[in-house]
Structure formats: C-alpha cells, structure tokens
Amino acid sequence: MTRLALVPSEPIRAAMAGIGIRYLELARRLPRPGLEVVLLTAGDPADVPELPPGATVRAFERGRLGELLADCDAVLSQGQLANDVALEVPELPLAIDLYDPWLVENLAYVDSLGLDPYRNDHATWVLQLSRGDFFLCSCDEQRLYYLGWLSALGRVHPHNLARDADLERLIAVVPFGVPERLPPPQPLLPPPQPGEKRLLFGGLYDWYDPWPVLEALAGRRERRWTLLLIRNPNPGTTPQKRLAEVEAWCRRRGLWQTRVQVLDWVPAARRYDLLREVDVLVTTHRPSLETRLSLRTRFLDALAAGCPVIATDGGAMSRLLREHGAGWVVPAGDAAAVAAALDEALGDDAKAAARRAAAHDLLADFAWPRVLEPLLAFARRPWRDAGKEDFVHRPQTTAPADSLAFRLRRLARRLLPAARG
C-alpha cells in the first residue's frame, strides 16, 4: 500500500477557504480506495477536523520535511509550501496542485501590496513547474494555460511527448468534487422575513464585479430581496478593497446592513447549510484572465445544494452552466440581464426546476471518485519525469521597482500606527 503526503499552504481547520476544504476532502476520500494519507497542516494539528482510518495528521515544519515525509512514497503539495517540499525532499515523486491560479489572482492586489507578491509568485511558479513530476489543474482552460508555462520551461519535450502524446502524465484535470450525499441540514441563518428572498454573492474578492447585482437590487426596490456578502477572515493577505467600495456605495443609498448585509466567514462544514437557506447564488465578474482560468468552487457547492446560480459569461464555470443549461449566464456588466435572471430564478418555478434537473447531469462529472482518478493513478504508482533535467529552463524573475507613489503610501501606512500610538 502506498502512502501519499498532502501538503497544502492553507492551515486545515474549521474555517477555511477553498484550498483548505479541498485538502480536507482529499484526506478523507483518498483512503477509501486503499491509500494511506499523511496530511501536513501549516496550523495546529488539533484544529484538523476528524479524519478516517488510513489518514494521519502531522504539523508542517520547515527544515524537517525529510524526517516528516520519510515514510511516504509521493507528495501532493500546493501553494508556497510546495517550494519547501521541492527543495527539501527532491527524491520523492512530487505532484504540484495548480487548482488555484494564485499568481494571476494576486495581480489584482498590486495597488495594495505592490510588486513583491508578483516577484515571489513568479519565482515560485518557475521553481515548482520546473521541478514537479505531475501537475493538477481544475479545468481544460487552466490546462492549456499551464501547458504554455510548462512548454516555456522546457517541460514539454520530445521524450515525454513520445511516451504520452496528450501529456496526461504531465498535467491532468482534477477539479473540486461534490459529495454523494450532503450532510444533514442544520439551521444557520435567522429565518427570513415574510416574502423575503435572500441572494448570496459570497466572498467579495477584488476581481469580482458586484455592481450589476447591486444595480439590479436598487432597481427592484419593490422586491423583498436581501443580498448577502461574506467578509474574508484574512484581510492582511486578502485585501478587501472591493468590499470597502461596496460598503461606501450602499451607505450612500441606504442599503448597507438593510438590503445588503455582511456575514462572517462560514465554517467549511456549514457551507451547504448556508446554500440551502438562500434562494439564489449570484456572483458576477468582469472579463479578466483570472475569471477565464478559475473554476468557481462556490458554484459547484451551490448546485449540489440545489441552489439556483447566476454567473457572468466567460470562464470554465459559465461554459459548463451554458452547455448543461444548469444555471443563468449573463453578459458582463449587464444589470438588466442580472435583474431578469433573478426574476426567473426567484419567480418562475418551472424554469428553476429545469435548471436544477440539468445541474444533476452536470454534477455527475464532478463526483469525487471520478475526479480523483488521475491523482489515484499517480498515488498508487508514483512516477518521475526522468527527462525533466535534460530540457528544463529556469528563467530569472524580473520586475521593475514599485512606483514612488506606492512606496510613499506604504511608508505612510507604516508611520500612521506609530503616530497614533
């Protein structure tokens, strides 16, 4: 029996974002077909929710990975901690999880964080994509994007193409899965007011475009609609500029904490309860590289919970919704189209039922046993890309200095707390 180590960068605990949930699910599901799993958490092992037999938890410790992973046959790692795995245990077959294209996501924070995240992220991807033996991604759009990176780094070469013409042993689509059965429902939100319909946007990251939803809400004042946003628990690493802009916009119109409300982050185990207690998930974005590459986990969860979904055109999820007729897809920036979709989702029972039936077919492709097949093949008989060092090219990461205006803003932010103290 082989033992696979799982090393995500997000600590595994009750309140997690998508990556943490992904790795908790992997640790719970991979033992079912006969694997042993070692989950290394960047947090306190005592915070990890219960795991089944065949899965153990260890605390991640930089500099001790050789010891911590000595009994493992291969590693799956994600995010910045995959750097440590690649450098400390180069003898182990290494799968790199590229499900979350965080280099692209972090480009939205240049105004807040400067160019240091880009420098770090680019160098990290060069390291990981040049050293990994196998790569996971979430969708076909991502796979083509990462194959471009891999080609530029010399990882697409004559030897692996001769063995594997479609490069399935180099990079495979392993999306987020949906469970066979949802946990029993438990009340989470206060009961709605008579006639109230609750719209969930979810976490409001800076690359989203909430304005069409807000304009639809403001333009349907006769409707008893309440929009729910979720506040990210890590504002230091995930700036909340867009949320602050929305708050200011809503306060000027008398909508804040009345028709637009903000919830704290929901524990991962309760996310289906939230989706059962709202009437529609409507998350809109503007056209961007990030939205082209991301498979929105919240949409899969919503479909599994039977919650109607409305998405902006562009990207893997809107493509799937359109292909299956499983939700409403609206043009970018079109408040009138959002309002019309909301009217149907919340007021036309026949159309909503048809979308739910179509979602059933879509979700069949995302059942956990099915999506895990490529990872299971690697975990059962781990492989190395024997020719990678013969062709690999590791370019130097370069970027200009941060602008003078940004450096002055950063200095002011550092001095203001000291001045207040």
C-alpha positions, 0 to 999 in steps of 0.5 A: 500500500502506498502512502501519499503526503498532502501538503497544502499552504492553507492551515486545515481547520474549521474555517477555511477557504477553498484550498483548505476544504479541498485538502480536507476532502482529499484526506478523507476520500483518498483512503477509501480506495486503499491509500494511506494519507499523511496530511501536513497542516501549516496550523495546529494539528488539533484544529484538523477536523476528524479524519478516517482510518488510513489518514494521519495528521502531522504539523508542517515544519520547515527544515524537517520535511525529510524526517516528516515525509520519510515514510511516504512514497509521493507528495501532493503539495500546493501553494508556497509550501510546495517550494519547501517540499521541492527543495527539501525532499527532491527524491520523492515523486512530487505532484504540484496542485495548480487548482488555484491560479494564485499568481494571476489572482494576486495581480489584482492586489498590486495597488495594495501590496505592490510588486513583491507578491508578483516577484515571489509568485513568479519565482515560485511558479518557475521553481515548482513547474520546473521541478514537479513530476505531475501537475493538477489543474481544475479545468481544460482552460487552466490546462492549456494555460499551464501547458504554455508555462510548462512548454516555456520551461522546457517541460514539454519535450520530445521524450515525454511527448513520445511516451504520452502524446496528450501529456496526461502524465504531465498535467491532468484535470482534477477539479473540486468534487461534490459529495454523494450525499450532503450532510444533514441540514442544520439551521444557520441563518435567522429565518427570513422575513415574510416574502423575503428572498435572500441572494448570496454573492459570497466572498467579495474578492477584488476581481469580482464585479458586484455592481450589476447585482447591486444595480439590479437590487436598487432597481427592484426596490419593490422586491423583498430581496436581501443580498448577502456578502461574506467578509474574508477572515484574512484581510492582511493577505486578502485585501478587501478593497472591493468590499470597502467600495461596496460598503461606501456605495450602499451607505450612500443609498441606504442599503448597507446592513438593510438590503445588503448585509455582511456575514462572517466567514462560514465554517467549511462544514456549514457551507451547504447549510448556508446554500440551502437557506438562500434562494439564489447564488449570484456572483458576477465578474468582469472579463479578466484572465483570472475569471477565464482560468478559475473554476468557481468552487462556490458554484459547484457547492451551490448546485449540489445544494440545489441552489439556483446560480447566476454567473457572468459569461466567460470562464470554465464555470459559465461554459459548463452552466451554458452547455448543461443549461444548469444555471443563468449566464449573463453578459458582463456588466449587464444589470438588466440581464442580472435583474431578469435572471433573478426574476426567473430564478426567484419567480418562475418555478418551472424554469428553476426546476429545469435548471436544477434537473440539468445541474444533476447531469452536470454534477455527475462529472464532478463526483469525487471518485471520478475526479480523483482518478488521475491523482489515484493513478499517480498515488498508487504508482508514483512516477518521475519525469526522468527527462525533466533535467535534460530540457528544463529552463529556469528563467530569472524573475524580473520586475521593475521597482514599485512606483514612488507613489506606492512606496510613499503610501506604504511608508505612510501606512507604516508611520500612521500606527506609530503616530497614533500610538 
